[in-house]
């Protein structure tokens, strides 16, 4: 049973849903993101946990973890989730949180990885799927695949296409217990 955390448009969430994976709940740190609409259109429970409704980040994360557990979530997928998770959340899902990131980590962590790779004019970038810890896009790498930076004009689309292939594959493997 998968819970997905989102902060944006949710194309990776859509890829997980379209792959037929057992997504049972979707949560966001933001109220009005398109990803929550996608979840509701797919008939999934979707909730937002905005920071301004909570005392602090740790309390918010605890509430979010509890909500996910109430929906039977065993594996958490960060699909464009743009807040760091605190210990109260991480402790509830040990080794059971994965993130997709649009670079070859440890290169270009953070929220602007594709832009940062373009600005650095590296020859190759790519996509990483990794386990999540308290750091910014750190944690054990599960899979990485490279992409040539050129042609630059299509890089964003190529990164997203690769994410939409890799993330569902890794999540399916985790669900099957083969990773
Ligand atoms: C994706 O490219 C994902 O890799 C990235 O946010 C985008 C979300 O797109 N995540 C990070 O940069 C995490 N540091 P989506 O909302 O369409 O899935």
Backbone and ligand atoms as CSV (ligand in chain L), in Angstrom:
chain,resi,resn,atom,element,x,y,z
A,1,UNK,N,N,0.852,-1.203,0.000
A,1,UNK,CA,C,0.000,0.000,0.000
A,1,UNK,C,C,0.880,1.244,0.000
A,2,UNK,N,N,0.661,2.102,-0.987
A,2,UNK,CA,C,1.572,3.236,-1.205
A,2,UNK,C,C,0.874,4.554,-0.863
A,3,UNK,N,N,1.616,5.419,-0.151
A,3,UNK,CA,C,1.189,6.797,0.047
A,3,UNK,C,C,2.138,7.683,-0.732
A,4,UNK,N,N,1.596,8.688,-1.418
A,4,UNK,CA,C,2.429,9.559,-2.250
A,4,UNK,C,C,2.361,10.976,-1.691
A,5,UNK,N,N,3.541,11.603,-1.533
A,5,UNK,CA,C,3.609,13.007,-1.121
A,5,UNK,C,C,3.950,13.860,-2.337
A,6,UNK,N,N,3.222,14.965,-2.494
A,6,UNK,CA,C,3.356,15.803,-3.687
A,6,UNK,C,C,3.382,17.278,-3.282
A,7,UNK,N,N,3.977,18.106,-4.168
A,7,UNK,CA,C,3.929,19.557,-3.961
A,7,UNK,C,C,3.613,20.306,-5.241
A,8,UNK,N,N,3.441,19.580,-6.366
A,8,UNK,CA,C,3.366,20.301,-7.637
A,8,UNK,C,C,2.336,19.747,-8.594
A,9,UNK,N,N,2.761,19.544,-9.835
A,9,UNK,CA,C,1.801,19.156,-10.871
A,9,UNK,C,C,1.433,17.678,-10.824
A,10,UNK,N,N,2.304,16.863,-10.256
A,10,UNK,CA,C,1.927,15.478,-10.013
A,10,UNK,C,C,2.030,14.548,-11.204
A,11,UNK,N,N,2.930,14.850,-12.157
A,11,UNK,CA,C,3.051,13.916,-13.285
A,11,UNK,C,C,3.640,12.583,-12.824
A,12,UNK,N,N,4.503,12.616,-11.821
A,12,UNK,CA,C,5.038,11.345,-11.305
A,12,UNK,C,C,3.974,10.559,-10.538
A,13,UNK,N,N,3.119,11.267,-9.805
A,13,UNK,CA,C,1.975,10.599,-9.172
A,13,UNK,C,C,1.131,9.912,-10.248
A,14,UNK,N,N,0.871,10.630,-11.350
A,14,UNK,CA,C,0.058,10.075,-12.430
A,14,UNK,C,C,0.712,8.820,-13.007
A,15,UNK,N,N,2.036,8.844,-13.144
A,15,UNK,CA,C,2.743,7.675,-13.680
A,15,UNK,C,C,2.565,6.468,-12.749
A,16,UNK,N,N,2.577,6.710,-11.440
A,16,UNK,CA,C,2.384,5.610,-10.483
A,16,UNK,C,C,0.968,5.056,-10.584
A,17,UNK,N,N,-0.005,5.967,-10.696
A,17,UNK,CA,C,-1.409,5.545,-10.813
A,17,UNK,C,C,-1.602,4.767,-12.122
A,18,UNK,N,N,-1.067,5.326,-13.220
A,18,UNK,CA,C,-1.250,4.692,-14.536
A,18,UNK,C,C,-0.579,3.321,-14.613
A,19,UNK,N,N,0.472,3.127,-13.790
A,19,UNK,CA,C,1.157,1.833,-13.785
A,19,UNK,C,C,0.372,0.788,-12.992
A,20,UNK,N,N,-0.748,1.211,-12.388
A,20,UNK,CA,C,-1.581,0.268,-11.646
A,20,UNK,C,C,-1.031,-0.077,-10.276
A,21,UNK,N,N,-0.135,0.756,-9.761
A,21,UNK,CA,C,0.438,0.485,-8.439
A,21,UNK,C,C,-0.584,0.810,-7.349
A,22,UNK,N,N,-0.476,0.139,-6.195
A,22,UNK,CA,C,-1.515,0.281,-5.164
A,22,UNK,C,C,-1.382,1.573,-4.337
A,23,UNK,N,N,-1.625,2.709,-5.015
A,23,UNK,CA,C,-1.619,4.007,-4.319
A,23,UNK,C,C,-2.936,4.123,-3.552
A,24,UNK,N,N,-2.842,4.385,-2.229
A,24,UNK,CA,C,-4.069,4.433,-1.419
A,24,UNK,C,C,-4.324,5.807,-0.796
A,25,UNK,N,N,-3.327,6.700,-0.848
A,25,UNK,CA,C,-3.522,8.032,-0.246
A,25,UNK,C,C,-2.473,8.988,-0.796
A,26,UNK,N,N,-2.886,10.256,-0.933
A,26,UNK,CA,C,-1.973,11.285,-1.457
A,26,UNK,C,C,-2.027,12.483,-0.516
A,27,UNK,N,N,-0.849,12.970,-0.100
A,27,UNK,CA,C,-0.797,14.118,0.804
A,27,UNK,C,C,0.152,15.167,0.248
A,28,UNK,N,N,-0.124,16.424,0.628
A,28,UNK,CA,C,0.699,17.524,0.139
A,28,UNK,C,C,0.972,18.518,1.261
A,29,UNK,N,N,2.064,19.253,1.138
A,29,UNK,CA,C,2.336,20.363,2.048
A,29,UNK,C,C,1.668,21.641,1.544
A,30,UNK,N,N,1.065,21.582,0.352
A,30,UNK,CA,C,0.420,22.760,-0.224
A,30,UNK,C,C,-1.039,22.444,-0.544
A,31,UNK,N,N,-1.874,23.488,-0.396
A,31,UNK,CA,C,-3.320,23.271,-0.552
A,31,UNK,C,C,-3.757,23.124,-2.006
A,32,UNK,N,N,-3.283,24.044,-2.849
A,32,UNK,CA,C,-3.875,24.162,-4.177
A,32,UNK,C,C,-2.957,23.658,-5.278
A,33,UNK,N,N,-2.533,22.420,-5.172
A,33,UNK,CA,C,-1.652,21.915,-6.219
A,33,UNK,C,C,-2.429,20.957,-7.125
A,34,UNK,N,N,-2.002,20.946,-8.374
A,34,UNK,CA,C,-2.713,20.136,-9.368
A,34,UNK,C,C,-2.639,18.645,-9.020
A,35,UNK,N,N,-1.555,18.249,-8.350
A,35,UNK,CA,C,-1.400,16.840,-7.989
A,35,UNK,C,C,-2.569,16.353,-7.124
A,36,UNK,N,N,-3.086,17.205,-6.236
A,36,UNK,CA,C,-4.213,16.791,-5.378
A,36,UNK,C,C,-5.467,16.569,-6.216
A,37,UNK,N,N,-5.624,17.401,-7.247
A,37,UNK,CA,C,-6.750,17.230,-8.170
A,37,UNK,C,C,-6.638,15.900,-8.913
A,38,UNK,N,N,-5.428,15.589,-9.360
A,38,UNK,CA,C,-5.213,14.294,-10.040
A,38,UNK,C,C,-5.619,13.143,-9.119
A,39,UNK,N,N,-5.217,13.260,-7.835
A,39,UNK,CA,C,-5.528,12.204,-6.875
A,39,UNK,C,C,-7.040,12.052,-6.751
A,40,UNK,N,N,-7.726,13.186,-6.589
A,40,UNK,CA,C,-9.187,13.121,-6.403
A,40,UNK,C,C,-9.859,12.581,-7.658
A,41,UNK,N,N,-9.347,12.958,-8.814
A,41,UNK,CA,C,-9.921,12.443,-10.068
A,41,UNK,C,C,-9.742,10.939,-10.177
A,42,UNK,N,N,-8.685,10.433,-9.545
A,42,UNK,CA,C,-8.448,8.988,-9.553
A,42,UNK,C,C,-9.196,8.294,-8.412
A,43,UNK,N,N,-9.982,9.077,-7.652
A,43,UNK,CA,C,-10.781,8.499,-6.573
A,43,UNK,C,C,-9.983,8.203,-5.322
A,44,UNK,N,N,-8.845,8.860,-5.175
A,44,UNK,CA,C,-7.985,8.584,-4.011
A,44,UNK,C,C,-8.197,9.613,-2.915
A,45,UNK,N,N,-8.109,9.198,-1.646
A,45,UNK,CA,C,-8.122,10.168,-0.556
A,45,UNK,C,C,-6.934,11.114,-0.712
A,46,UNK,N,N,-7.209,12.423,-0.632
A,46,UNK,CA,C,-6.147,13.408,-0.826
A,46,UNK,C,C,-6.294,14.483,0.234
A,47,UNK,N,N,-5.192,14.840,0.885
A,47,UNK,CA,C,-5.259,15.832,1.965
A,47,UNK,C,C,-4.050,16.737,1.913
A,48,UNK,N,N,-4.250,17.983,2.386
A,48,UNK,CA,C,-3.105,18.884,2.483
A,48,UNK,C,C,-2.777,19.133,3.947
A,49,UNK,N,N,-1.489,19.263,4.206
A,49,UNK,CA,C,-0.977,19.500,5.553
A,49,UNK,C,C,-0.082,20.740,5.488
A,50,UNK,N,N,-0.732,21.897,5.354
A,50,UNK,CA,C,0.025,23.152,5.210
A,50,UNK,C,C,0.623,23.543,6.561
A,51,UNK,N,N,1.823,24.097,6.500
A,51,UNK,CA,C,2.538,24.430,7.745
A,51,UNK,C,C,1.781,25.431,8.609
A,52,UNK,N,N,1.036,26.357,7.972
A,52,UNK,CA,C,0.370,27.400,8.765
A,52,UNK,C,C,-0.782,26.860,9.619
A,53,UNK,N,N,-1.109,25.583,9.455
A,53,UNK,CA,C,-2.154,24.975,10.298
A,53,UNK,C,C,-1.555,24.199,11.467
A,54,UNK,N,N,-0.248,24.229,11.596
A,54,UNK,CA,C,0.406,23.405,12.616
A,54,UNK,C,C,1.423,24.215,13.401
A,55,UNK,N,N,1.744,23.726,14.604
A,55,UNK,CA,C,2.684,24.441,15.475
A,55,UNK,C,C,4.060,24.538,14.825
A,56,UNK,N,N,4.496,23.449,14.239
A,56,UNK,CA,C,5.806,23.437,13.581
A,56,UNK,C,C,5.849,22.262,12.596
A,57,UNK,N,N,6.987,22.125,11.959
A,57,UNK,CA,C,7.146,21.114,10.924
A,57,UNK,C,C,7.029,19.687,11.486
A,58,UNK,N,N,7.622,19.493,12.679
A,58,UNK,CA,C,7.604,18.158,13.286
A,58,UNK,C,C,6.172,17.731,13.600
A,59,UNK,N,N,5.372,18.656,14.133
A,59,UNK,CA,C,3.974,18.318,14.445
A,59,UNK,C,C,3.196,18.032,13.167
A,60,UNK,N,N,3.440,18.852,12.138
A,60,UNK,CA,C,2.771,18.622,10.853
A,60,UNK,C,C,3.136,17.243,10.299
A,61,UNK,N,N,4.425,16.913,10.372
A,61,UNK,CA,C,4.870,15.633,9.815
A,61,UNK,C,C,4.264,14.451,10.575
A,62,UNK,N,N,4.133,14.622,11.898
A,62,UNK,CA,C,3.528,13.566,12.711
A,62,UNK,C,C,2.068,13.343,12.307
A,63,UNK,N,N,1.340,14.435,12.104
A,63,UNK,CA,C,-0.074,14.332,11.685
A,63,UNK,C,C,-0.179,13.675,10.305
A,64,UNK,N,N,0.728,14.057,9.421
A,64,UNK,CA,C,0.699,13.516,8.063
A,64,UNK,C,C,1.012,12.014,8.085
A,65,UNK,N,N,2.003,11.631,8.890
A,65,UNK,CA,C,2.353,10.208,9.005
A,65,UNK,C,C,1.174,9.415,9.565
A,66,UNK,N,N,0.511,9.977,10.570
A,66,UNK,CA,C,-0.635,9.288,11.176
A,66,UNK,C,C,-1.753,9.115,10.153
A,67,UNK,N,N,-2.011,10.170,9.374
A,67,UNK,CA,C,-3.061,10.105,8.342
A,67,UNK,C,C,-2.727,9.026,7.314
A,68,UNK,N,N,-1.476,8.959,6.910
A,68,UNK,CA,C,-1.069,7.937,5.927
A,68,UNK,C,C,-1.253,6.539,6.521
A,69,UNK,N,N,-0.815,6.374,7.768
A,69,UNK,CA,C,-0.957,5.056,8.410
A,69,UNK,C,C,-2.424,4.658,8.536
A,70,UNK,N,N,-3.274,5.622,8.831
A,70,UNK,CA,C,-4.721,5.329,8.934
A,70,UNK,C,C,-5.288,4.827,7.602
A,71,UNK,N,N,-4.615,5.194,6.513
A,71,UNK,CA,C,-5.058,4.723,5.193
A,71,UNK,C,C,-4.319,3.460,4.752
A,72,UNK,N,N,-3.556,2.873,5.671
A,72,UNK,CA,C,-2.907,1.590,5.386
A,72,UNK,C,C,-1.579,1.695,4.657
A,73,UNK,N,N,-1.004,2.895,4.635
A,73,UNK,CA,C,0.246,3.079,3.875
A,73,UNK,C,C,1.418,2.382,4.559
A,74,UNK,N,N,2.170,1.644,3.726
A,74,UNK,CA,C,3.389,0.974,4.222
A,74,UNK,C,C,4.640,1.535,3.552
A,75,UNK,N,N,4.467,2.061,2.360
A,75,UNK,CA,C,5.591,2.611,1.582
A,75,UNK,C,C,5.220,4.028,1.151
A,76,UNK,N,N,6.136,4.974,1.389
A,76,UNK,CA,C,5.868,6.377,1.040
A,76,UNK,C,C,6.738,6.772,-0.155
A,77,UNK,N,N,6.110,7.373,-1.164
A,77,UNK,CA,C,6.851,7.834,-2.344
A,77,UNK,C,C,6.769,9.358,-2.405
A,78,UNK,N,N,7.937,10.002,-2.451
A,78,UNK,CA,C,7.982,11.449,-2.639
A,78,UNK,C,C,8.047,11.702,-4.141
A,79,UNK,N,N,6.976,12.260,-4.670
A,79,UNK,CA,C,6.877,12.500,-6.114
A,79,UNK,C,C,6.786,14.010,-6.330
A,80,UNK,N,N,7.954,14.653,-6.266
A,80,UNK,CA,C,7.959,16.109,-6.361
A,80,UNK,C,C,7.513,16.757,-5.064
A,81,UNK,N,N,7.863,16.140,-3.926
A,81,UNK,CA,C,7.537,16.715,-2.612
A,81,UNK,C,C,8.695,17.609,-2.197
A,82,UNK,N,N,8.422,18.887,-1.947
A,82,UNK,CA,C,9.486,19.882,-1.840
A,82,UNK,C,C,9.761,20.386,-0.419
A,83,UNK,N,N,9.390,19.618,0.602
A,83,UNK,CA,C,9.814,19.944,1.964
A,83,UNK,C,C,10.674,18.799,2.499
A,84,UNK,N,N,11.657,19.149,3.331
A,84,UNK,CA,C,12.415,18.101,4.014
A,84,UNK,C,C,11.512,17.445,5.059
A,85,UNK,N,N,11.614,16.136,5.201
A,85,UNK,CA,C,10.824,15.434,6.219
A,85,UNK,C,C,11.604,15.393,7.527
A,86,UNK,N,N,10.893,15.559,8.639
A,86,UNK,CA,C,11.549,15.555,9.949
A,86,UNK,C,C,11.531,14.144,10.551
A,87,UNK,N,N,12.300,13.997,11.631
A,87,UNK,CA,C,12.480,12.686,12.264
A,87,UNK,C,C,11.157,12.001,12.642
A,88,UNK,N,N,10.172,12.732,13.193
A,88,UNK,CA,C,8.926,12.044,13.563
A,88,UNK,C,C,8.283,11.318,12.367
A,89,UNK,N,N,8.429,11.848,11.171
A,89,UNK,CA,C,7.887,11.177,9.986
A,89,UNK,C,C,8.806,10.020,9.576
A,90,UNK,N,N,10.112,10.307,9.506
A,90,UNK,CA,C,11.071,9.291,9.037
A,90,UNK,C,C,11.022,8.048,9.928
A,91,UNK,N,N,10.856,8.258,11.242
A,91,UNK,CA,C,10.851,7.132,12.183
A,91,UNK,C,C,9.636,6.223,12.000
A,92,UNK,N,N,8.573,6.766,11.430
A,92,UNK,CA,C,7.356,5.952,11.239
A,92,UNK,C,C,7.470,5.016,10.041
A,93,UNK,N,N,8.354,5.349,9.075
A,93,UNK,CA,C,8.485,4.534,7.860
A,93,UNK,C,C,9.961,4.233,7.596
A,94,UNK,N,N,10.630,3.524,8.526
A,94,UNK,CA,C,12.073,3.315,8.372
A,94,UNK,C,C,12.398,2.534,7.095
A,95,UNK,N,N,13.303,3.086,6.289
A,95,UNK,CA,C,13.733,2.440,5.028
A,95,UNK,C,C,12.563,2.243,4.073
A,96,UNK,N,N,11.468,2.965,4.288
A,96,UNK,CA,C,10.275,2.766,3.455
A,96,UNK,C,C,9.806,4.091,2.855
A,97,UNK,N,N,10.755,4.986,2.599
A,97,UNK,CA,C,10.430,6.254,1.932
A,97,UNK,C,C,11.386,6.413,0.758
A,98,UNK,N,N,10.835,6.618,-0.445
A,98,UNK,CA,C,11.685,6.809,-1.628
A,98,UNK,C,C,11.369,8.145,-2.283
A,99,UNK,N,N,12.389,8.679,-2.948
A,99,UNK,CA,C,12.272,9.975,-3.619
A,99,UNK,C,C,12.782,9.838,-5.045
A,100,UNK,N,N,12.155,10.590,-5.949
A,100,UNK,CA,C,12.687,10.706,-7.307
A,100,UNK,C,C,13.273,12.094,-7.452
A,101,UNK,N,N,14.467,12.158,-8.061
A,101,UNK,CA,C,15.154,13.450,-8.180
A,101,UNK,C,C,15.742,13.595,-9.582
A,102,UNK,N,N,15.611,14.794,-10.181
A,102,UNK,CA,C,16.022,14.963,-11.584
A,102,UNK,C,C,17.488,15.342,-11.774
A,103,UNK,N,N,18.394,14.540,-11.191
A,103,UNK,CA,C,19.834,14.685,-11.466
A,103,UNK,C,C,20.507,13.390,-11.046
A,104,UNK,N,N,21.801,13.307,-11.343
A,104,UNK,CA,C,22.587,12.166,-10.864
A,104,UNK,C,C,23.149,12.555,-9.505
A,105,UNK,N,N,22.402,12.303,-8.452
A,105,UNK,CA,C,22.873,12.650,-7.097
A,105,UNK,C,C,24.178,11.916,-6.799
A,106,UNK,N,N,25.127,12.526,-6.081
A,106,UNK,CA,C,24.965,13.724,-5.271
A,106,UNK,C,C,25.070,15.049,-6.053
A,107,UNK,N,N,25.184,14.992,-7.366
A,107,UNK,CA,C,25.240,16.250,-8.125
A,107,UNK,C,C,23.868,16.919,-8.117
A,108,UNK,N,N,23.841,18.201,-7.955
A,108,UNK,CA,C,22.659,19.047,-8.085
A,108,UNK,C,C,21.455,18.623,-7.222
A,109,UNK,N,N,21.646,18.573,-5.896
A,109,UNK,CA,C,20.470,18.391,-5.025
A,109,UNK,C,C,19.630,19.666,-5.024
A,110,UNK,N,N,18.456,19.596,-4.406
A,110,UNK,CA,C,17.643,20.806,-4.253
A,110,UNK,C,C,16.519,20.891,-5.259
A,111,UNK,N,N,15.913,22.069,-5.301
A,111,UNK,CA,C,14.652,22.243,-6.038
A,111,UNK,C,C,14.835,22.615,-7.508
A,112,UNK,N,N,16.085,22.864,-7.948
A,112,UNK,CA,C,16.277,23.356,-9.327
A,112,UNK,C,C,17.324,22.537,-10.067
A,113,UNK,N,N,17.246,21.219,-9.905
A,113,UNK,CA,C,18.334,20.359,-10.388
A,113,UNK,C,C,18.523,20.441,-11.904
A,114,UNK,N,N,17.441,20.493,-12.655
A,114,UNK,CA,C,17.591,20.504,-14.124
A,114,UNK,C,C,18.230,21.820,-14.556
A,115,UNK,N,N,17.725,22.901,-14.018
A,115,UNK,CA,C,18.290,24.223,-14.301
A,115,UNK,C,C,19.763,24.286,-13.890
A,116,UNK,N,N,20.088,23.733,-12.724
A,116,UNK,CA,C,21.466,23.775,-12.226
A,116,UNK,C,C,22.406,22.982,-13.144
A,117,UNK,N,N,21.929,21.840,-13.644
A,117,UNK,CA,C,22.760,21.035,-14.563
A,117,UNK,C,C,22.979,21.788,-15.875
A,118,UNK,N,N,21.933,22.425,-16.373
A,118,UNK,CA,C,22.068,23.225,-17.610
A,118,UNK,C,C,23.056,24.368,-17.395
A,119,UNK,N,N,22.946,25.039,-16.252
A,119,UNK,CA,C,23.822,26.185,-15.978
A,119,UNK,C,C,25.274,25.742,-15.819
A,120,UNK,N,N,25.471,24.534,-15.283
A,120,UNK,CA,C,26.843,24.044,-15.070
A,120,UNK,C,C,27.435,23.485,-16.359
A,121,UNK,N,N,26.608,23.286,-17.380
A,121,UNK,CA,C,27.045,22.789,-18.687
A,121,UNK,C,C,27.789,21.467,-18.582
A,122,UNK,N,N,27.277,20.582,-17.702
A,122,UNK,CA,C,27.830,19.227,-17.620
A,122,UNK,C,C,27.433,18.468,-18.891
A,123,UNK,N,N,28.152,17.384,-19.179
A,123,UNK,CA,C,27.808,16.629,-20.397
A,123,UNK,C,C,26.618,15.719,-20.179
A,124,UNK,N,N,26.551,15.145,-18.957
A,124,UNK,CA,C,25.439,14.242,-18.667
A,124,UNK,C,C,24.781,14.604,-17.340
A,125,UNK,N,N,23.488,14.398,-17.312
A,125,UNK,CA,C,22.755,14.484,-16.056
A,125,UNK,C,C,21.894,13.227,-16.009
A,126,UNK,N,N,20.752,13.256,-15.341
A,126,UNK,CA,C,19.958,12.036,-15.298
A,126,UNK,C,C,18.909,12.080,-14.216
A,127,UNK,N,N,18.533,10.892,-13.771
A,127,UNK,CA,C,17.483,10.755,-12.751
A,127,UNK,C,C,17.971,9.768,-11.696
A,128,UNK,N,N,17.661,10.078,-10.447
A,128,UNK,CA,C,17.990,9.196,-9.319
A,128,UNK,C,C,16.719,8.852,-8.553
A,129,UNK,N,N,16.580,7.589,-8.186
A,129,UNK,CA,C,15.556,7.188,-7.215
A,129,UNK,C,C,16.314,6.658,-6.001
A,130,UNK,N,N,16.006,7.215,-4.818
A,130,UNK,CA,C,16.800,6.880,-3.639
A,130,UNK,C,C,15.927,6.807,-2.388
A,131,UNK,N,N,16.461,6.117,-1.365
A,131,UNK,CA,C,15.801,6.109,-0.067
A,131,UNK,C,C,16.000,7.471,0.584
A,132,UNK,N,N,15.065,7.867,1.431
A,132,UNK,CA,C,15.082,9.210,2.008
A,132,UNK,C,C,15.583,9.174,3.445
A,133,UNK,N,N,16.478,10.128,3.754
A,133,UNK,CA,C,16.879,10.353,5.143
A,133,UNK,C,C,16.656,11.833,5.466
A,134,UNK,N,N,17.301,12.311,6.536
A,134,UNK,CA,C,17.028,13.693,6.961
A,134,UNK,C,C,17.670,14.749,6.060
A,135,UNK,N,N,18.539,14.336,5.147
A,135,UNK,CA,C,19.264,15.298,4.320
A,135,UNK,C,C,18.461,15.767,3.119
A,136,UNK,N,N,19.067,16.715,2.390
A,136,UNK,CA,C,18.449,17.240,1.176
A,136,UNK,C,C,18.867,16.357,-0.005
A,137,UNK,N,N,17.942,15.494,-0.448
A,137,UNK,CA,C,18.195,14.589,-1.574
A,137,UNK,C,C,19.409,13.691,-1.321
A,138,UNK,N,N,19.532,13.244,-0.074
A,138,UNK,CA,C,20.561,12.257,0.274
A,138,UNK,C,C,19.853,10.941,0.583
A,139,UNK,N,N,20.619,9.926,0.982
A,139,UNK,CA,C,20.024,8.612,1.269
A,139,UNK,C,C,20.456,7.631,0.182
A,140,UNK,N,N,20.396,6.340,0.523
A,140,UNK,CA,C,20.956,5.302,-0.361
A,140,UNK,C,C,20.298,5.296,-1.744
A,141,UNK,N,N,21.156,5.319,-2.769
A,141,UNK,CA,C,20.652,5.326,-4.149
A,141,UNK,C,C,20.149,3.933,-4.515
A,142,UNK,N,N,18.934,3.872,-5.072
A,142,UNK,CA,C,18.372,2.600,-5.523
A,142,UNK,C,C,18.615,2.408,-7.009
A,143,UNK,N,N,18.454,3.478,-7.780
A,143,UNK,CA,C,18.718,3.392,-9.217
A,143,UNK,C,C,19.052,4.777,-9.761
A,144,UNK,N,N,19.959,4.798,-10.738
A,144,UNK,CA,C,20.290,6.048,-11.434
A,144,UNK,C,C,20.390,5.731,-12.910
A,145,UNK,N,N,19.923,6.668,-13.731
A,145,UNK,CA,C,20.113,6.500,-15.173
A,145,UNK,C,C,20.528,7.834,-15.780
A,146,UNK,N,N,21.496,7.757,-16.688
A,146,UNK,CA,C,22.056,8.987,-17.277
A,146,UNK,C,C,21.273,9.460,-18.488
A,147,UNK,N,N,21.388,10.763,-18.722
A,147,UNK,CA,C,20.864,11.378,-19.953
A,147,UNK,C,C,21.905,12.380,-20.440
A,148,UNK,N,N,22.068,12.487,-21.750
A,148,UNK,CA,C,22.930,13.535,-22.292
A,148,UNK,C,C,22.241,14.883,-22.094
A,149,UNK,N,N,23.039,15.913,-21.787
A,149,UNK,CA,C,22.446,17.244,-21.615
A,149,UNK,C,C,21.894,17.767,-22.948
A,150,UNK,N,N,22.628,17.465,-24.020
A,150,UNK,CA,C,22.198,17.914,-25.346
A,150,UNK,C,C,21.226,16.919,-25.952
A,151,UNK,N,N,20.251,17.308,-26.731
A,151,UNK,CA,C,19.883,18.699,-27.003
A,151,UNK,C,C,19.194,19.367,-25.808
A,152,UNK,N,N,19.702,20.522,-25.428
A,152,UNK,CA,C,19.213,21.227,-24.238
A,152,UNK,C,C,17.716,21.502,-24.285
A,153,UNK,N,N,17.216,21.796,-25.484
A,153,UNK,CA,C,15.807,22.208,-25.617
A,153,UNK,C,C,14.839,21.107,-25.174
A,154,UNK,N,N,15.286,19.853,-25.247
A,154,UNK,CA,C,14.374,18.754,-24.895
A,154,UNK,C,C,14.704,18.135,-23.532
A,155,UNK,N,N,15.684,18.715,-22.814
A,155,UNK,CA,C,16.145,18.066,-21.581
A,155,UNK,C,C,15.013,17.882,-20.558
A,156,UNK,N,N,14.234,18.920,-20.342
A,156,UNK,CA,C,13.172,18.822,-19.326
A,156,UNK,C,C,12.227,17.666,-19.667
A,157,UNK,N,N,11.810,17.586,-20.916
A,157,UNK,CA,C,10.892,16.510,-21.318
A,157,UNK,C,C,11.541,15.140,-21.184
A,158,UNK,N,N,12.829,15.056,-21.545
A,158,UNK,CA,C,13.511,13.754,-21.456
A,158,UNK,C,C,13.691,13.319,-20.001
A,159,UNK,N,N,13.992,14.298,-19.122
A,159,UNK,CA,C,14.123,13.962,-17.691
A,159,UNK,C,C,12.791,13.434,-17.161
A,160,UNK,N,N,11.720,14.139,-17.493
A,160,UNK,CA,C,10.421,13.710,-16.964
A,160,UNK,C,C,10.010,12.349,-17.524
A,161,UNK,N,N,10.275,12.112,-18.797
A,161,UNK,CA,C,9.935,10.805,-19.379
A,161,UNK,C,C,10.712,9.695,-18.659
A,162,UNK,N,N,11.974,9.976,-18.357
A,162,UNK,CA,C,12.790,8.967,-17.653
A,162,UNK,C,C,12.252,8.740,-16.236
A,163,UNK,N,N,11.901,9.828,-15.546
A,163,UNK,CA,C,11.312,9.687,-14.204
A,163,UNK,C,C,10.063,8.814,-14.252
A,164,UNK,N,N,9.226,9.073,-15.263
A,164,UNK,CA,C,7.941,8.366,-15.326
A,164,UNK,C,C,8.128,6.879,-15.641
A,165,UNK,N,N,9.300,6.512,-16.197
A,165,UNK,CA,C,9.608,5.096,-16.419
A,165,UNK,C,C,10.278,4.488,-15.181
A,166,UNK,N,N,11.284,5.211,-14.631
A,166,UNK,CA,C,12.079,4.630,-13.534
A,166,UNK,C,C,11.307,4.508,-12.225
A,167,UNK,N,N,10.584,5.575,-11.853
A,167,UNK,CA,C,9.947,5.577,-10.528
A,167,UNK,C,C,8.945,4.424,-10.371
A,168,UNK,N,N,8.019,4.239,-11.334
A,168,UNK,CA,C,7.100,3.103,-11.167
A,168,UNK,C,C,7.805,1.746,-11.129
A,169,UNK,N,N,8.914,1.609,-11.893
A,169,UNK,CA,C,9.661,0.335,-11.865
A,169,UNK,C,C,10.225,0.060,-10.482
A,170,UNK,N,N,10.873,1.079,-9.898
A,170,UNK,CA,C,11.497,0.888,-8.578
A,170,UNK,C,C,10.424,0.633,-7.523
A,171,UNK,N,N,9.340,1.384,-7.601
A,171,UNK,CA,C,8.269,1.222,-6.611
A,171,UNK,C,C,7.642,-0.173,-6.733
A,172,UNK,N,N,7.473,-0.636,-7.965
A,172,UNK,CA,C,6.932,-1.987,-8.156
A,172,UNK,C,C,7.874,-3.021,-7.543
A,173,UNK,N,N,9.175,-2.845,-7.729
A,173,UNK,CA,C,10.159,-3.767,-7.137
A,173,UNK,C,C,10.075,-3.747,-5.614
A,174,UNK,N,N,9.963,-2.533,-5.044
A,174,UNK,CA,C,9.881,-2.428,-3.581
A,174,UNK,C,C,8.625,-3.125,-3.069
A,175,UNK,N,N,7.525,-2.954,-3.794
A,175,UNK,CA,C,6.272,-3.601,-3.385
A,175,UNK,C,C,6.412,-5.124,-3.456
A,176,UNK,N,N,7.186,-5.595,-4.444
A,176,UNK,CA,C,7.367,-7.036,-4.611
A,176,UNK,C,C,8.462,-7.569,-3.693
A,177,UNK,N,N,9.116,-6.677,-2.951
A,177,UNK,CA,C,10.147,-7.089,-1.997
A,177,UNK,C,C,11.450,-7.508,-2.663
A,178,UNK,N,N,11.701,-7.020,-3.893
A,178,UNK,CA,C,12.933,-7.438,-4.570
A,178,UNK,C,C,14.010,-6.340,-4.503
A,179,UNK,N,N,13.848,-5.344,-3.653
A,179,UNK,CA,C,14.921,-4.359,-3.445
A,179,UNK,C,C,15.144,-4.160,-1.961
L,1,LIG,C1,C,10.096,16.053,-10.624
L,1,LIG,O1,O,10.966,16.387,-11.665
L,1,LIG,C2,C,10.878,15.527,-9.430
L,1,LIG,O2,O,11.993,14.801,-9.785
L,1,LIG,C3,C,11.286,16.825,-8.766
L,1,LIG,O3,O,10.122,17.618,-8.836
L,1,LIG,C4,C,9.438,17.312,-10.062
L,1,LIG,C5,C,7.977,17.090,-9.738
L,1,LIG,O4,O,7.208,16.939,-10.899
L,1,LIG,N1,N,11.716,16.610,-7.423
L,1,LIG,C6,C,12.756,17.249,-6.865
L,1,LIG,O5,O,13.369,18.131,-7.424
L,1,LIG,C7,C,13.092,16.807,-5.446
L,1,LIG,N2,N,14.250,17.449,-4.983
L,1,LIG,P1,P,5.735,16.333,-10.825
L,1,LIG,O6,O,4.996,17.113,-9.743
L,1,LIG,O7,O,5.168,16.597,-12.175
L,1,LIG,O8,O,5.843,14.861,-10.498
